[in-house]
């Protein structure tokens, strides 16, 4: 599938609805709800069978997805703030919470379901700065160095990733101490 050229146009969607997608253990989309199709501009038939990164915006550091997939493949849930790309090149931000589906007999991971909702604007503002820095590092030194920098940032601030995202989504006080850190 040909990737759209990104525009600077944001798609807003309802704070009362979830975009839902389900992938197999390799990240291939196996199911989507109607609302993700409406927001992304893709038909269900265009998404099912594709790698989930078909909607990944180029402003998203690969390091974030590496961390996310590493964690999911180990059976650990994760919540992330993600900028996605629509079929026509527009963008939309989500808080994506992942649920892991296992085979009841073997306990093997068979699928991941992502429940996506609108993030607070303050979270988008903070992540835009952080992701910009991570992308700069990725372009210069690669994905692993970008991830190392991000994990070091969390460590220096004595916060783990889950707490970090919770603070962003809940608009907590942690980020008041970070003003200027990524500008």
C-alpha positions as CSV (number, residue, x, y, z in Angstrom):
1,X,0.0,0.0,0.0
2,X,1.3,3.4,-1.0
3,X,2.0,5.7,2.0
4,X,0.3,9.1,1.9
5,X,2.3,12.3,2.0
6,X,1.8,13.9,5.4
7,X,-0.1,17.2,5.6
8,X,-0.3,19.5,8.6
9,X,-4.0,18.9,9.0
10,X,-5.3,17.3,12.2
11,X,-8.3,15.1,12.4
12,X,-10.3,15.5,15.6
13,X,-12.6,12.8,16.8
14,X,-15.0,12.2,19.6
15,X,-13.7,11.9,23.2
16,X,-16.6,9.6,23.8
17,X,-15.6,6.9,21.3
18,X,-12.8,4.4,20.9
19,X,-10.9,3.4,17.8
20,X,-10.3,-0.3,18.1
21,X,-7.9,-2.5,16.2
22,X,-6.8,-6.1,16.7
23,X,-3.5,-7.6,15.3
24,X,-2.0,-11.0,15.3
25,X,1.2,-11.5,17.3
26,X,3.3,-10.2,14.3
27,X,1.4,-6.9,14.1
28,X,-0.8,-7.7,11.1
29,X,-4.3,-6.2,11.4
30,X,-7.0,-8.8,11.7
31,X,-9.9,-6.7,12.8
32,X,-10.9,-3.0,13.1
33,X,-14.0,-1.2,14.3
34,X,-16.0,1.2,12.1
35,X,-14.8,4.2,14.0
36,X,-11.1,3.7,13.3
37,X,-12.1,3.4,9.6
38,X,-14.0,6.7,9.8
39,X,-11.1,8.6,11.5
40,X,-8.3,7.1,9.5
41,X,-10.1,7.3,6.1
42,X,-9.4,3.7,5.3
43,X,-11.9,1.0,4.4
44,X,-11.8,-2.1,6.6
45,X,-10.7,-4.1,3.6
46,X,-7.7,-1.7,3.1
47,X,-6.5,-2.2,6.7
48,X,-7.2,-5.9,7.4
49,X,-4.1,-7.9,6.3
50,X,-1.8,-4.9,6.5
51,X,0.9,-4.3,9.1
52,X,-0.4,-1.9,11.8
53,X,2.4,0.5,10.9
54,X,0.4,1.4,7.8
55,X,-1.1,4.2,9.9
56,X,2.1,5.2,11.7
57,X,3.0,8.9,11.2
58,X,6.6,9.7,10.2
59,X,6.8,12.0,13.2
60,X,6.7,8.9,15.5
61,X,10.1,7.6,16.6
62,X,10.7,4.0,15.8
63,X,12.2,3.6,19.3
64,X,8.7,4.0,20.8
65,X,7.4,1.1,18.7
66,X,10.4,-1.0,19.4
67,X,9.8,-0.5,23.2
68,X,6.1,-1.2,22.7
69,X,6.5,-4.4,20.7
70,X,9.3,-5.7,22.9
71,X,7.1,-5.3,25.9
72,X,4.0,-6.8,24.3
73,X,5.9,-9.8,23.0
74,X,6.9,-10.5,26.6
75,X,3.2,-10.5,27.6
76,X,3.3,-7.1,29.3
77,X,0.6,-4.6,28.5
78,X,1.4,-1.0,27.6
79,X,-0.2,2.3,27.1
80,X,1.3,4.7,24.6
81,X,0.7,8.1,23.1
82,X,0.8,7.8,19.3
83,X,0.5,10.1,16.3
84,X,-1.2,8.3,13.4
85,X,-1.5,9.1,9.7
86,X,-4.7,9.0,7.8
87,X,-5.2,7.8,4.2
88,X,-5.2,11.4,3.0
89,X,-2.1,12.4,4.9
90,X,-3.8,14.1,7.8
91,X,-2.9,13.1,11.4
92,X,-4.5,12.3,14.7
93,X,-3.2,11.6,18.1
94,X,-4.3,8.7,20.4
95,X,-3.7,7.2,23.8
96,X,-3.5,3.5,22.8
97,X,-4.0,0.9,25.5
98,X,-3.1,-2.6,24.5
99,X,-4.7,-5.8,25.7
100,X,-3.1,-9.2,25.2
101,X,-5.1,-12.2,24.0
102,X,-3.7,-15.6,24.8
103,X,-4.6,-19.1,23.7
104,X,-6.4,-20.7,26.7
105,X,-4.7,-24.1,26.3
106,X,-1.1,-23.1,25.5
107,X,-1.0,-19.6,27.1
108,X,0.7,-18.5,23.9
109,X,0.0,-14.9,22.8
110,X,-2.2,-14.9,19.8
111,X,-3.4,-11.3,19.4
112,X,-3.2,-7.8,20.6
113,X,-6.2,-5.4,20.8
114,X,-5.6,-1.7,20.9
115,X,-8.2,0.6,22.4
116,X,-7.5,4.2,21.3
117,X,-8.9,7.4,22.6
118,X,-8.3,11.2,22.4
119,X,-5.3,12.3,24.6
120,X,-5.2,15.5,26.5
121,X,-3.7,18.5,24.6
122,X,-1.0,18.9,27.2
123,X,0.1,15.3,26.6
124,X,0.3,15.9,22.8
125,X,2.3,19.1,23.4
126,X,4.8,17.3,25.6
127,X,5.1,14.2,23.4
128,X,5.6,16.3,20.3
129,X,8.8,17.8,21.9
130,X,10.0,14.4,23.2
131,X,9.4,12.6,19.9
132,X,11.2,15.4,18.0
133,X,14.3,14.8,20.1
134,X,14.0,11.1,19.7
135,X,13.7,11.4,15.9
136,X,16.8,13.6,15.8
137,X,18.8,10.9,17.7
138,X,17.4,8.2,15.5
139,X,18.4,10.0,12.3
140,X,21.9,10.6,13.6
141,X,22.6,7.5,15.7
142,X,19.8,5.0,15.2
143,X,16.8,3.5,16.9
144,X,18.7,1.8,19.8
145,X,20.4,5.1,20.8
146,X,17.1,6.9,20.6
147,X,15.5,4.3,22.9
148,X,18.6,4.4,25.2
149,X,18.2,8.2,25.5
150,X,14.5,7.9,26.3
151,X,15.0,5.3,28.9
152,X,17.8,7.3,30.4
153,X,15.5,10.3,30.5
154,X,12.9,8.3,32.4
155,X,15.6,7.0,34.8
156,X,17.1,10.5,35.4
157,X,13.6,11.6,36.3
158,X,13.0,8.6,38.6
159,X,9.9,7.6,36.8
160,X,9.1,4.4,34.9
161,X,7.3,4.3,31.5
162,X,3.9,3.4,32.9
163,X,4.0,6.2,35.5
164,X,5.3,8.6,32.7
165,X,2.3,7.9,30.5
166,X,-0.2,8.0,33.3
167,X,1.1,11.4,34.3
168,X,0.7,12.6,30.7
169,X,-2.7,11.2,30.3
170,X,-3.9,12.2,33.7
171,X,-2.3,15.6,33.2
172,X,-0.3,15.1,36.5
173,X,2.3,17.4,38.0
174,X,5.5,15.6,36.9
175,X,5.8,17.6,33.7
176,X,5.8,20.9,35.5
177,X,9.4,20.2,36.4
178,X,10.4,19.4,32.8
179,X,9.7,22.8,31.2
180,X,12.4,23.6,28.7
181,X,14.0,20.1,28.8
182,X,13.1,19.2,25.2
183,X,12.9,22.6,23.6
